[in-house]
Each structure stands twice: as C-alpha cells, then as structure tokens.
Amino acid sequence: MTHFTDLVDGYHRFRSADYRRQRERWAQLVGGQSPKVMVIACSDSRVEPAQIFDTLPGEIFVVRNVANLVPPFENDGGRHGVSAALEFAVTKLEVEELVVLGHGMCGGAHAALTEMFQDSEPGDGGFVHAWVSLLDDARERVKAKFGEGPEASREMELETVRTSIANLRTFPFIPTREAAGKLTIHGAYFAISDGVLHLMDEGGAFNPA
C-alpha cells in the first residue's frame, strides 16, 4: 500500500533520476506549455494517461474525473471544472486534438448502469449519482440491448466515451474549430484486464490500436 511518505520517497527518486535526465526538457517548460493533445480520462488510479501513452512532461494536457465524462455546454454561472479545462486547452493553448479515454472495470460506468447511488445523499454517493446521471440516456440504450450482464458493463464503459464526445460538440468553440480543420476528436478505451488500447472509429465502434 502506498502512503504519502512513499510518495515523498518517490519524489526524491524522481529528483535524482528522471528530473536530472530530463533537465533540459524541464528548463524549456519554464517558459510555458504548448501541448498538442488534451486527454479527458477517468480518475481511476489504474488508468494513468501519461503512462499509457508514454508521454514526456508537457506533452499532454489532462483532465480527469469520474467516468471520464464531459458535461454538455451550460452557461448558468455554475462552477464547471471540466468546461473550464476544456475552454483553456482549446481556446488558449490551442490544442489540436482531443482524446476521450474510457477504460475497463470503470466504477463510474457501473454506478450509472446499476443506479447504485440513486437514493443517496451527498457525502454518501449522492454527488456520484448526480454526476453519472449524464449517462442516463446511455443507460437506457444499453439496458434495452444488453440487459445487465457483462456485455452491458463493457458497453456502458464505451458509452462514457461516446456520450462525452457528443457533449464536446455542444461547446460552440469545438465544432467551429473542427470545421476549420484546426481540431480533431478521438475516442479511446483502455482494457485494464489485458492492457490493450482500443480506438473508436467514425461509426462509434472500438477496435484494437
């Protein structure tokens, strides 16, 4: 089990090894960041985008949350963390590609499929339920086709990617950049069980990379 003291030990190893080897890289990053890709991933501790894609510091702009979800565009004065990160990456950093990365064994997708926190109060699952309600329409589609078995679980995990991509396109600054050829959206799915990355095609199907 890793605790905070283990993280501090890891920091010292980083300083004496990777940081030294990549000192020139870090020196360049002091002047600012210019990633070409934004990755929207799940907070799950088993799915680390920088590790999966083997990237260096400064190469990808990442936002992580439960079930790698993007909410639809809303201009209601609320505090929208994902929307703020998306806005910053696309309009200020001018990333050229957006990647929504789903994964196997996703607890958020499972919560959405089973409605396990449906009657929970905030602090006891209520926040999770409210968040994954973004998948309510997807859940109905999945249940109608697959019921609640293993196939339904995997399909729900894939639906987190499809739903997020559909919601991305509700932000006015996304489709305009797509139409101008300045932005490309990708869907991906990482299977924890075998470590295989699957990429979504234009029809919404996923195939091994």
Secondary structure, 3 states (H helix, E strand, C coil): CCCHHHHHHHHHHHHHCHHHHCHHHHHHHCCCCCCCEEEEEECCCCCCHHHHCCCCCCCEEEEEEHHHCCCCCCCCCCCCHHHHHHHHHHHHCCCCEEEEEEECCCHHHHHHHHCCCCCCCCCCCHHHHHHHHHHHHHHHHHHHHHCCCHHHHHHHHHHHHHHHHHHHCCCCHHHHHHHCCCCEEEEEEEECCCCEEEEECCCCCEEEC
